């Protein structure tokens, strides 16, 4: 199975701009990418990065294994992934680069679930990972993409499997998501946050972060 990890090289994680500078967002995004690639590396599949531009010097903080290729496609997410699907000669998995909590076990569940289209929905209606075994399936990551992908699978008559996984459902987009990294991970992204001065903050029974 071909395993692709899309990555926005330029201006990543813009919704974190209230708590991180542009340089910090770039470094944190690369830490999460390294965590995702590391988890995939513990499975029997070799991932590849689908980047919007070549990885720059900031990547040196969290270098990828030499066995991991980087394919550059300047298009935005949906057409770039659909380009991969159109060229595929077999099954394709797409795993997002901001799944800082992902584990090898969660990824193996994704790969082993039956279905011509297997979806791992994210919180808020997105699609955080998927496996495609039907040659006519195409993605659309705008809006509630999980529902759109279900509808697309029905249109082409593809069988669907769904993954109920906290570690695949938790993508890191908003400032409040940073608490999940500190709560549930000890990997690179969590280490970067702690080194940058972030810690957990509990107020009125809710857990957030402070810096």
Secondary structure, 3 states (H helix, E strand, C coil): CEEEEEECCCCCCHHHCCCCCHHHHHHHHHHHHHHHHHHHHCCCCCEEEEECCCCCHHHHHHCCCCCCCEEECCCCHHHHHHHHHHHCCCCEEEECCCCCCCCHHHHHHHHHCCCCEEEEECCCCCEEEEEECCCCCCCCCCCCHHHHHHHHHHHCCCCEEECCCHHHHCCCCCHHHHHHHHHHCCCHHHHHHHHCCCEEEEECCEEEEEC
